[in-house]
Amino acid sequence: MVALDSKDVLTRGDEAPAFELEGTDGETHTLSEFTDREALLLVFTCNHCPYAKAKFEELNRLAEEFDDVAVVGINSNDEEEYPEDDFETMVERVEDGTIQWDAYLRDDTQAVAAAYGAVCTPDPFLFANEDGSFELVYHGRLDDALNPDDEPSTREMKGHIEDLLAGNTVDDEFRPSRGCSIKWREGNEPEYWDA
């Protein structure tokens, strides 16, 4: 289990790095296709980690509650070392209704996770749509339930999204997410990685 530290690759106000990734729907998805929404909640996640699985339902709720927010999951884990994180299992999770987000994407090269500075699963990034480009407003946990079996008392990300959509500044301190480390392929670890 790891938590984020202060060496964030992206800081508040930074633009979201572009991506082009395969989705569980068989289509290729890009960052720009979500610019019809006011915000983007991008979460690095996976199929096997208990911390990530514990947040599937909260992400489903956020996707259902906020039509103006695209909720997108990205799985960057090494599927050879962690077979449950393969693309086929991603598709199964969507088809059986476990995952009901706007998109669930496969970052096979792990380049997107590195560009965003992803550290753990889940690792959420909330971006505001500023005239067609997404700017980071919050990077951190979804709620205050830090362990898989904990019940949250505060849906923190929901509050950040409500503030953003109401036109208020999201200036809360970034609270670290907690989860399993991103499973980098050997030799693929980004410069910021020291977990």
N, C-alpha and C positions, 0 to 999 in steps of 0.2 A: 504494500500500500504506500502511495506517495501523495503528497500535497504540493500544490503550486508554491513557488517561492517568489521573491521580488524580482527575479531576472526575466520578466516577461518580454517576449520578443515584440509583441504588439502592446502599445499603450493607448490610453484613452485618446480618441481623435484620429488614430491611425486608420488608413483605408484597408479594407479587407483584401488580402491577396486573391487574385483571380484563380479559378480552377476550372477544369473540364474533366468530369468523372462519370464513370458508369453507375447508373442507378439500378435498383432492384426491379424496376419496370422495364429494363432492357434498353432504356434510352440514355443518351449522354446528356449530362446536366452541367450548366455553367453558372457562375455567380450572377451574371447579368440577367439570367432568366427570372430572377426573383425581384427585379427592380419595380415590378408592379405592386409590391408590398411596401408598407411603411417601415418595416423592420425585418431583420433576419436573426433568428436564433440558431447558431451553428454549433453543434455539439459533437466533439470527437468521442466516440463510444465504440462498443463492440458487442459481440454476442455472449461471451463467456464470463466476463467479470461480474461478480456479485454486486459490486457497487454500481456498475452501469445498468445491470438488469433491474436493480431496485428503483431506478429513475425512469424506466420506460413508461410507466403509467403517468407520471407527472408530465413527461414530454407529450404524451398523448392528450392529456388534459389541456395543456397550453396550446397545442395545435388546434384543438376543438374550440377553445374559448376565444382565440384571437384570429379572426379572419385576415387581419391586416399584417400578420406576422408569419413569415415562412419559417417553419421548424424543420431543420435539415440535420440529419445524422451522418457522420462520416466515420467509417471504419478503416483504420490505417494499420491494424495489427498484422504481424507476420503469421499468415495462416499455415505455414509449414510447421512452425513450432506450436501453434495453437489452432488445431484443425477446426474447432467450433467457430472460429472467426472467419471461415471461408465464405465466399460469395453465395454459395448454395444455401447455407444456413441463414444468411441475411434475407434472401428471398423467402425462405420458409417463415421467418419471423413476421414478415409483412403479410404474406398470404394467409397465415393463421390468425391475423389480427393482433398479435402481440405488439407490433409496431404500427402506429397509425399516423406517421408524420408526413409532411409534404414530400419528403424525399429521404431515402437511405442510400448513401453513396459509398463506393469502394475506392479507397486511395491506395491502389496497389503498389505504387512506387514509393509511397510514404513522403513524397515531396510536399504535399499539401499540409500534412501534420507539422512538418518541419517549418514551413513558411509561416504558419500561425503560431508556432511555439507551443504546440500541444504537449502536455506532460502526462496526463492520466486519462482514464476512462471512468466516468464521464468528465469532459473538460468543455464547459459551455462558454461561448462568446456571443454577446448580444450587440448587434450593429443597427444603427439608425440609417435609413435611406436619406441621404442628403443630395438631392438633385441627381439621382441615378447612380451614385456611388455609396457604398456602405462604409460608415465610420464607426469604430468601436466605441461603445458607451459603457460596457461592463464586461468583465472577464472574471468568472468565479462561479461558485456553487449555485445550484438550483434552489436549495432550501437548507434548513438548519439540521436536517437529519444526516449526520456524518457517517453512520454505519448502516449497512444494508438492512438490518432489522429494526432500526430506529424509525419512529413516527415523527414527521416534521411538525413543529409548532408554528412555523412561519414559512409561507411560500414566497421566498425572497425574490426569485426571478419574476414571478407573476407581478409583484409590486414594481419591479424595475420596468417591466413592459408597460404596465398601466401608466407609470410616470412618463415614459417615452411617448406613448400614444397621446397623452394629454398635453404634450408640448412642454413638459417640465424637464429640467436638467437632471440627468441621472449622475449624481456626484458621490454616491456611496463608495466607500473604500472597497477595493476588490477583496472579497472573502474567498480564500482558496477552496477549490473543489478537492475532494478526496476520492481516491479510487486506485485501481490497479495501474501500474505504469504502462505507457505505450510500449508495445512489444516490437521494438526495432529489429530489423534484420541485422545480422552481424556486419559491422562496418558501415551501417546506414545511420548511425546515431548522429544527430545534428550537433553543431558546436555548443549549443546551450545545454546539452544533456550531460548531467553528472549524477543522476539518480542511481 
